[in-house]
Amino acid sequence: MKLSDQAGLLLSSKALTAMLFFVQGPILARVLSVPDYGTFLQVNILTSVMVSTTAWGLPQGMFYFFPRLSPEKRGGFILRTINAVLVLNVIGGVLFYVGSDQIGTWMNNPNLSELAILVVFLSAAMAISDNIESVLLVSRRMLLLGVCLPTRAVLRVSAAIIPPLLGMGLKGILWGLILVMLGESLFLYSYVLRTADESVAVFGSVKEIAERFQYSSPIALSTISLSLGSTVDKFIVSGFSSVKDFAVYARCAFEFPMIGMISSALTDLLLTRFVEMWIAKDNKGIAHLIREGIRRMACIFYPTCVLCWILAPEIIAILFTESYSGGTSYFRIFLFTLLLQVGPCYAALRATGDTKLVFGATLVKAGGGILLSLVAVMSVGLTGVAVGVVAAHALAVVYVVVITSRRLGVTPSAIIPGKELMQILAVSVVSAITVSPLTWWIESKIITVFIVGLAYVVICASLAMVFKVVSDGDQAILRRWVSLIRMRLPLLRASS
């Protein structure tokens, strides 16, 4: 299967998955009180940080080591990775439980200490189940992955939504998620055991462990920095505000769901290809793929950013009710992250094996986010925190572009299509200016979003075709994706 076809299948699956997960937020915002929803979001942040930190870069390391192993050794390698991730997470869970009282006090939420044991169980189950995507990606099981991702989303969203509807509250949600993720973990272990063709050691030899930790440690530090960079504003807001104010900020100050979906899918798909090209010393080929990846992401991200900017008040009110309308400014500020996506650069750096460079990039984002957010929250309040996070993100983008171009021996312009990006942004802005008067005349928020969104898409797509913003190659890929989805639908129905 061509790389673009794999991307189409994976992106389609992830799009459906993201939509399912996104539905969870508006529903919980309506069935939980604002403080309870704030507590749920804090639990989400804590478990995410624990899982990403304690994994110590081992799942990401699979993409580097897996292609270098003979086929008969790959199943055992994956199993040892999962075992190591679980043990590290359990250690982290014990440390969290011991310090849960202090964490609850620091985040202005004493309920966190009461939920500590559930957070530990949830983190352990998530540490295993979240490896499903990495395992299937590295094994090139795209069709199975395309089925697993939305299925997992349905199960997790159901586990989060059904308990409060039955009056079981926040604890019911956490128990539901724990049970679902344990089921996912059993599925992953059973799949890996069936594919392991060798006598498997539990953790591997000392030499193997040392080699993997040597490669993964910079990635782990990068992951920790990345986790801090993406959540530092939430922790700062928790320390400087009530749980209710935190809920409004955390719900509205978010990166658009499609950022992680598209960027991570493209990065994961390109990583294995980049490793092969790096071994073949095809640096110019890597630079070309980076450039095309960034341009094609911008064709989606830039128009989305501009459209959501003009519809921000309506979007927040429709999604989360008027109780969260105070977070419109946070939402608008975070939309700028859609203009700052260079995921393929990170994939290229990881492919070179010099993961210290990745760590440097994430450290710039985390360090800048902490410094700028702390200064901002004490001077201009919570809005300043959002500005600080986005500014730190921009600094990290500049840094990673420079070091990627130097590592590949090319100029930054070889990997950043500046002219094309400005054309895409110009088309998006002109389209927004054309349709924005409609927001003044239509009173219904839902009708406003529908009519303005439809008009924007028509005008933006028309201008993109007229000014050749979308190339013939892009159109060919889109047509192939549509054909691929049509061919796969009967298989998906049969498998269900």
JOHU-V179934 format. One record per pair of residues at least 24 apart in sequence whose C-alpha atoms are under 10 Angstrom apart, sorted by the first residue. I is the first residue (numbers start at 1). J is the second residue. Records with the same first field share a line. If there is no record, write none. Layout:
I = J ; J
This chain:
1 = 140 ; 142
3 = 266 ; 269 ; 270 ; 273
4 = 266 ; 269 ; 477 ; 478 ; 480 ; 481
5 = 477 ; 478 ; 480 ; 481 ; 482 ; 483 ; 484 ; 485
6 = 140 ; 141 ; 142 ; 143 ; 146 ; 265 ; 266 ; 269 ; 481 ; 484
7 = 142 ; 262 ; 265 ; 266 ; 268 ; 269 ; 270 ; 477 ; 481
8 = 265 ; 266 ; 477 ; 478 ; 480 ; 481 ; 482 ; 484 ; 485
9 = 142 ; 143 ; 145 ; 146 ; 481 ; 482 ; 484 ; 485 ; 488
10 = 137 ; 142 ; 143 ; 145 ; 146 ; 147 ; 149 ; 261 ; 262 ; 265 ; 266 ; 269
11 = 146 ; 258 ; 261 ; 262 ; 263 ; 264 ; 265 ; 266 ; 481
12 = 146 ; 150 ; 261 ; 262 ; 481 ; 482 ; 485
13 = 142 ; 143 ; 145 ; 146 ; 147 ; 148 ; 149 ; 150 ; 151 ; 261 ; 485
14 = 145 ; 146 ; 149 ; 150 ; 153 ; 258 ; 260 ; 261 ; 262 ; 264 ; 265
15 = 149 ; 150 ; 257 ; 258 ; 261 ; 262
16 = 146 ; 149 ; 150 ; 151 ; 153 ; 154 ; 261
17 = 146 ; 148 ; 149 ; 150 ; 151 ; 152 ; 153 ; 154 ; 261
18 = 149 ; 150 ; 153 ; 257 ; 258 ; 260 ; 261
19 = 150 ; 153 ; 257 ; 258
20 = 150 ; 151 ; 152 ; 153 ; 154 ; 155 ; 156 ; 157 ; 158
21 = 150 ; 152 ; 153 ; 154 ; 156 ; 157 ; 158 ; 257
22 = 153 ; 157 ; 256 ; 257 ; 319
23 = 157 ; 161 ; 319
24 = 153 ; 154 ; 156 ; 157 ; 158 ; 160 ; 161
25 = 157 ; 160 ; 161 ; 251 ; 319 ; 320
26 = 251 ; 316 ; 317 ; 318 ; 319 ; 320 ; 321
27 = 157 ; 160 ; 161 ; 319 ; 320
28 = 160 ; 161 ; 164 ; 165 ; 320
29 = 247 ; 251 ; 319 ; 320 ; 321 ; 323 ; 324
30 = 319 ; 320 ; 321 ; 323
31 = 161 ; 164 ; 165 ; 167 ; 169
32 = 164 ; 165 ; 169 ; 170
33 = 244 ; 247
34 = 243 ; 244 ; 245 ; 246 ; 247 ; 248 ; 323 ; 324
35 = 109 ; 242 ; 243 ; 244 ; 245 ; 246 ; 247 ; 248
36 = 111 ; 169 ; 170 ; 243 ; 244 ; 247
37 = 170 ; 243 ; 244 ; 246 ; 247 ; 248 ; 250 ; 251
38 = 109 ; 238 ; 242 ; 243 ; 244 ; 245 ; 246 ; 247 ; 248 ; 249 ; 250 ; 251
39 = 107 ; 109 ; 110 ; 111 ; 112 ; 115 ; 170 ; 243 ; 244 ; 246 ; 247
40 = 112 ; 170 ; 171 ; 173 ; 174 ; 247
41 = 234 ; 243 ; 246 ; 247 ; 250 ; 251
42 = 104 ; 107 ; 109 ; 112 ; 234 ; 235 ; 238 ; 243 ; 246 ; 247 ; 250
43 = 112 ; 115 ; 116 ; 118 ; 119 ; 122 ; 123 ; 174
44 = 119 ; 122 ; 123 ; 174
45 = 227 ; 230 ; 231 ; 232 ; 234 ; 235 ; 250
46 = 96 ; 103 ; 112 ; 119 ; 120 ; 123 ; 231 ; 235
47 = 93 ; 96 ; 119 ; 120 ; 121 ; 122 ; 123 ; 124 ; 126 ; 127
48 = 122 ; 123 ; 126 ; 127 ; 227 ; 231
49 = 123 ; 223 ; 224 ; 226 ; 227 ; 228 ; 230 ; 231
50 = 88 ; 89 ; 90 ; 92 ; 93 ; 96 ; 119 ; 120 ; 123 ; 124 ; 126 ; 127 ; 224 ; 227
51 = 85 ; 86 ; 88 ; 89 ; 90 ; 92 ; 93 ; 122 ; 123 ; 124 ; 125 ; 126 ; 127 ; 128 ; 130
52 = 85 ; 89 ; 123 ; 126 ; 127 ; 130 ; 220 ; 223 ; 224 ; 226 ; 227
53 = 88 ; 89 ; 92 ; 220 ; 221 ; 222 ; 223 ; 224 ; 225 ; 226 ; 227 ; 228
54 = 84 ; 85 ; 86 ; 87 ; 88 ; 89 ; 90 ; 91 ; 92 ; 93 ; 123 ; 127 ; 220 ; 223 ; 224
55 = 81 ; 82 ; 84 ; 85 ; 86 ; 87 ; 88 ; 89 ; 92 ; 127 ; 128 ; 131 ; 216 ; 220 ; 223 ; 224
56 = 84 ; 85 ; 88 ; 89 ; 213 ; 216 ; 217 ; 218 ; 219 ; 220 ; 221 ; 222 ; 223 ; 224
57 = 85 ; 212 ; 213 ; 215 ; 216 ; 217 ; 218 ; 219 ; 220 ; 221 ; 222 ; 223 ; 224
58 = 82 ; 84 ; 85 ; 212 ; 213 ; 215 ; 216 ; 217 ; 219 ; 220
59 = 84 ; 85 ; 130 ; 131 ; 133 ; 134 ; 135 ; 138 ; 216 ; 219 ; 220
60 = 131 ; 134 ; 135 ; 138 ; 215 ; 216 ; 219 ; 220 ; 223 ; 268 ; 350
61 = 134 ; 212 ; 213 ; 215 ; 216 ; 217 ; 219 ; 220 ; 350 ; 353
62 = 134 ; 135 ; 137 ; 138 ; 139 ; 212 ; 216
63 = 134 ; 135 ; 137 ; 138 ; 139 ; 268 ; 269 ; 271 ; 272 ; 275 ; 350 ; 351
64 = 138 ; 212 ; 215 ; 216 ; 271 ; 272 ; 275 ; 350 ; 351 ; 352 ; 353
65 = 138 ; 212 ; 215
66 = 138 ; 139 ; 272
67 = 138 ; 139 ; 272 ; 275 ; 276
68 = 275
71 = 196 ; 197
72 = 195 ; 196 ; 197 ; 198
73 = 195 ; 196 ; 197 ; 198 ; 199 ; 200
74 = 138 ; 139 ; 192 ; 195 ; 196 ; 197 ; 198
75 = 135 ; 139 ; 191 ; 192 ; 193 ; 194 ; 195 ; 196 ; 197 ; 198 ; 199 ; 200
76 = 192 ; 193 ; 195 ; 196 ; 197 ; 198 ; 199 ; 200 ; 201 ; 202 ; 203 ; 204
77 = 192 ; 196 ; 198 ; 200 ; 201 ; 202 ; 203 ; 204 ; 208
78 = 131 ; 134 ; 135 ; 138 ; 139 ; 189 ; 192 ; 193 ; 195 ; 196
79 = 135 ; 188 ; 189 ; 191 ; 192 ; 193 ; 195 ; 196 ; 200 ; 201 ; 202 ; 203 ; 204
80 = 200 ; 201 ; 202 ; 203 ; 204 ; 209
81 = 128 ; 131 ; 135 ; 202 ; 203 ; 204 ; 209 ; 212
82 = 127 ; 128 ; 129 ; 131 ; 132 ; 135 ; 185 ; 188 ; 189 ; 192 ; 202 ; 203
83 = 128 ; 189 ; 202 ; 203
84 = 128 ; 202 ; 203 ; 204 ; 209
85 = 124 ; 127 ; 128 ; 131
86 = 123 ; 124 ; 125 ; 126 ; 127 ; 128
87 = 124 ; 127
88 = 124 ; 127
89 = 120 ; 123 ; 124 ; 125 ; 126 ; 127 ; 128
90 = 120 ; 121 ; 123 ; 124 ; 125 ; 127
91 = 124
92 = 120 ; 123 ; 124
93 = 117 ; 119 ; 120 ; 121 ; 122 ; 123 ; 124
94 = 120
95 = 120
96 = 120
104 = 238
105 = 238 ; 239
106 = 235 ; 236 ; 238 ; 239 ; 240
107 = 234 ; 235 ; 236 ; 237 ; 238 ; 239 ; 240 ; 241 ; 242 ; 243 ; 246
108 = 237 ; 238 ; 239 ; 240 ; 241 ; 242 ; 243 ; 246
109 = 238 ; 239 ; 242 ; 243
115 = 170 ; 171 ; 174
118 = 171 ; 174 ; 175 ; 178
119 = 174 ; 175 ; 178
120 = 178
121 = 174 ; 175 ; 177 ; 178 ; 179 ; 181 ; 182
122 = 174 ; 175 ; 176 ; 177 ; 178 ; 179 ; 180 ; 181 ; 182
123 = 178 ; 181
124 = 178 ; 181 ; 182 ; 185
125 = 177 ; 178 ; 179 ; 180 ; 181 ; 182 ; 183 ; 184 ; 185 ; 186
126 = 177 ; 178 ; 180 ; 181 ; 182 ; 184 ; 185
127 = 181 ; 185
128 = 181 ; 182 ; 184 ; 185 ; 186 ; 188 ; 189
129 = 180 ; 181 ; 182 ; 183 ; 184 ; 185 ; 186 ; 187 ; 188 ; 189
130 = 181 ; 184 ; 185 ; 188
131 = 184 ; 185 ; 188
132 = 184 ; 185 ; 187 ; 188 ; 189 ; 191 ; 192
133 = 188 ; 268
134 = 268
135 = 188 ; 191 ; 192
136 = 188 ; 191 ; 192
137 = 265 ; 268 ; 269 ; 272
138 = 268 ; 269 ; 271 ; 272
140 = 269
143 = 488 ; 491 ; 492
144 = 492 ; 495
146 = 488 ; 492
147 = 492 ; 493 ; 495 ; 496
148 = 184
151 = 496
152 = 180 ; 181 ; 184
155 = 180 ; 181 ; 183 ; 184
156 = 180 ; 181
214 = 355
215 = 350 ; 353 ; 354 ; 355 ; 356
216 = 353 ; 355 ; 356
217 = 355 ; 356 ; 359
218 = 354 ; 355 ; 356 ; 357 ; 358 ; 359 ; 360
219 = 350 ; 354 ; 355 ; 356 ; 357 ; 358 ; 359 ; 362
220 = 355 ; 358 ; 359
221 = 355 ; 356 ; 358 ; 359 ; 360 ; 362 ; 363
222 = 355 ; 356 ; 357 ; 358 ; 359 ; 360 ; 361 ; 362 ; 363 ; 366
223 = 358 ; 359 ; 362 ; 363
224 = 359 ; 362 ; 363 ; 366
225 = 359 ; 360 ; 361 ; 362 ; 363 ; 364 ; 365 ; 366 ; 367
226 = 358 ; 359 ; 361 ; 362 ; 363 ; 364 ; 365 ; 366 ; 367
227 = 362 ; 366
228 = 362 ; 363 ; 365 ; 366 ; 367 ; 369 ; 370
229 = 362 ; 363 ; 364 ; 365 ; 366 ; 367 ; 368 ; 369 ; 370 ; 389 ; 392 ; 393
230 = 254 ; 255 ; 362 ; 365 ; 366 ; 369 ; 389 ; 390 ; 393
231 = 366 ; 369 ; 370 ; 389
232 = 366 ; 367 ; 369 ; 370 ; 371 ; 373 ; 374 ; 385 ; 389
233 = 369 ; 370 ; 372 ; 373 ; 374 ; 377 ; 382 ; 384 ; 385 ; 386 ; 387 ; 388 ; 389
234 = 385 ; 386
235 = 370
236 = 370 ; 373 ; 374 ; 377 ; 382 ; 385
237 = 373 ; 374 ; 377 ; 381 ; 382 ; 385 ; 386
240 = 377 ; 378 ; 381 ; 382
241 = 381 ; 382
244 = 324
245 = 324 ; 326 ; 327 ; 382
246 = 382
247 = 324 ; 327
248 = 320 ; 323 ; 324 ; 325 ; 326 ; 327 ; 328 ; 330
249 = 324 ; 326 ; 327 ; 328 ; 329 ; 330 ; 331 ; 382 ; 383 ; 385 ; 386
250 = 327 ; 330 ; 331
251 = 316 ; 320 ; 324 ; 327 ; 330 ; 331
252 = 316 ; 319 ; 320 ; 324 ; 325 ; 326 ; 327 ; 328 ; 329 ; 330 ; 331 ; 332 ; 333 ; 334
253 = 327 ; 328 ; 329 ; 330 ; 331 ; 332 ; 333 ; 334 ; 335 ; 383 ; 385 ; 386
254 = 330 ; 331 ; 332 ; 333 ; 334 ; 335 ; 337 ; 386
255 = 331 ; 333 ; 334 ; 335 ; 336 ; 337 ; 338
256 = 301 ; 304 ; 305 ; 308 ; 331 ; 334 ; 335 ; 336 ; 337 ; 338
258 = 300 ; 301 ; 304 ; 338
259 = 297 ; 300 ; 301 ; 337 ; 338 ; 340 ; 341 ; 343
260 = 341 ; 343
262 = 297 ; 300 ; 301 ; 343
263 = 293 ; 294 ; 297 ; 341 ; 342 ; 343 ; 344
264 = 343 ; 344 ; 347
265 = 343
266 = 293 ; 294 ; 297 ; 343 ; 344 ; 347
267 = 293 ; 342 ; 343 ; 344 ; 345 ; 346 ; 347 ; 348
268 = 343 ; 344 ; 347
269 = 344 ; 347
270 = 343 ; 344 ; 347 ; 348 ; 351
271 = 344 ; 345 ; 346 ; 347 ; 348 ; 349 ; 350 ; 351 ; 352
272 = 347 ; 348 ; 350 ; 351
273 = 347 ; 348 ; 351
274 = 344 ; 347 ; 348 ; 349 ; 350 ; 351 ; 352
275 = 347 ; 348 ; 349 ; 350 ; 351 ; 352 ; 353
276 = 351 ; 352
277 = 348 ; 351 ; 352
278 = 348 ; 351 ; 352 ; 353 ; 408
279 = 351 ; 352
281 = 408
282 = 408
283 = 348 ; 405 ; 407 ; 408 ; 409 ; 410
284 = 408 ; 409 ; 410 ; 414 ; 415
285 = 408
286 = 344 ; 345 ; 347 ; 348 ; 351 ; 408 ; 415
287 = 344 ; 345 ; 348 ; 404 ; 405 ; 408 ; 409 ; 410 ; 411 ; 412 ; 413 ; 414 ; 415 ; 416
288 = 414 ; 415 ; 416
289 = 344 ; 345 ; 348 ; 415
290 = 342 ; 343 ; 344 ; 345 ; 346 ; 347 ; 348 ; 404 ; 414 ; 415 ; 416 ; 417
291 = 342 ; 344 ; 345 ; 412 ; 413 ; 414 ; 415 ; 416 ; 417 ; 418
292 = 344 ; 415 ; 416 ; 417 ; 474
293 = 341 ; 342 ; 343 ; 344 ; 345 ; 415 ; 416 ; 417
294 = 340 ; 341 ; 342 ; 343 ; 344 ; 345 ; 415 ; 416 ; 417 ; 421
295 = 341 ; 342 ; 415 ; 416 ; 417 ; 418 ; 420 ; 421 ; 424 ; 469 ; 470
296 = 420 ; 421 ; 470 ; 471 ; 474
297 = 338 ; 339 ; 341 ; 342 ; 343 ; 421
298 = 338 ; 339 ; 340 ; 341 ; 342 ; 420 ; 421 ; 422 ; 424 ; 425
299 = 420 ; 421 ; 423 ; 424 ; 425 ; 428 ; 464 ; 469 ; 470 ; 474
300 = 338 ; 424
301 = 335 ; 336 ; 337 ; 338 ; 339 ; 340 ; 341 ; 424 ; 425
302 = 335 ; 336 ; 337 ; 338 ; 339 ; 340 ; 421 ; 422 ; 424 ; 425 ; 426 ; 427 ; 428 ; 429
303 = 338 ; 339 ; 424 ; 425 ; 426 ; 427 ; 428 ; 429 ; 431 ; 432 ; 456 ; 457 ; 460 ; 461
304 = 335 ; 338 ; 339 ; 428 ; 453 ; 456 ; 457
305 = 332 ; 334 ; 335 ; 336 ; 337 ; 338 ; 339 ; 425 ; 428 ; 429
306 = 332 ; 335 ; 336 ; 338 ; 339 ; 425 ; 428 ; 429 ; 430 ; 431 ; 432 ; 433 ; 456
307 = 428 ; 429 ; 431 ; 432 ; 433 ; 435 ; 436 ; 449 ; 452 ; 453 ; 456 ; 457
308 = 332 ; 335 ; 432 ; 449 ; 453
309 = 333 ; 334 ; 335 ; 336 ; 432
310 = 432 ; 433 ; 435 ; 436 ; 439 ; 449 ; 452
311 = 432 ; 436 ; 439 ; 445 ; 448 ; 449 ; 452 ; 453
312 = 449
313 = 445
314 = 439 ; 444 ; 445 ; 446 ; 447 ; 448 ; 449
315 = 445 ; 446 ; 448 ; 449
317 = 445 ; 446
318 = 445 ; 446 ; 449
327 = 382 ; 383
329 = 383 ; 386
330 = 382 ; 383 ; 384 ; 385 ; 386 ; 387
331 = 383 ; 386
332 = 386
333 = 383 ; 384 ; 386 ; 387 ; 388 ; 389 ; 390
334 = 386 ; 387 ; 389 ; 390
335 = 390
336 = 387 ; 390 ; 391 ; 393 ; 394
337 = 389 ; 390 ; 391 ; 393 ; 394
339 = 394 ; 421 ; 425
340 = 390 ; 393 ; 394 ; 395 ; 396 ; 397 ; 398
341 = 393 ; 394 ; 397
342 = 396 ; 397 ; 398 ; 400 ; 401 ; 415 ; 416
343 = 397 ; 400
344 = 404 ; 415
345 = 397 ; 400 ; 401 ; 402 ; 403 ; 404 ; 405 ; 415 ; 416
346 = 397 ; 400 ; 401 ; 404
347 = 404
348 = 404 ; 405 ; 407 ; 408
349 = 400 ; 403 ; 404 ; 405 ; 407 ; 408
352 = 404 ; 407 ; 408
354 = 407
357 = 399 ; 400 ; 403 ; 404 ; 407
358 = 400 ; 403 ; 404
360 = 396 ; 399 ; 400 ; 403
361 = 393 ; 395 ; 396 ; 397 ; 398 ; 399 ; 400 ; 401 ; 403
362 = 393 ; 396 ; 397 ; 399 ; 400
363 = 396
364 = 392 ; 393 ; 394 ; 395 ; 396 ; 397 ; 399 ; 400
365 = 389 ; 390 ; 391 ; 392 ; 393 ; 394 ; 395 ; 396 ; 397 ; 399
366 = 392 ; 393 ; 396
367 = 392 ; 396
368 = 392 ; 393 ; 394 ; 395 ; 396
369 = 393 ; 395 ; 396
420 = 468 ; 469 ; 470
421 = 469
423 = 464 ; 467 ; 468 ; 469
424 = 460 ; 463 ; 464 ; 467 ; 468 ; 469 ; 470
426 = 463 ; 464
427 = 459 ; 460 ; 461 ; 462 ; 463 ; 464 ; 467 ; 469
428 = 456 ; 457 ; 459 ; 460 ; 461 ; 463 ; 464
429 = 460
430 = 456 ; 459 ; 460 ; 463
431 = 455 ; 456 ; 457 ; 458 ; 459 ; 460 ; 461 ; 462 ; 463
432 = 456 ; 457 ; 459 ; 460
434 = 459 ; 460
435 = 459
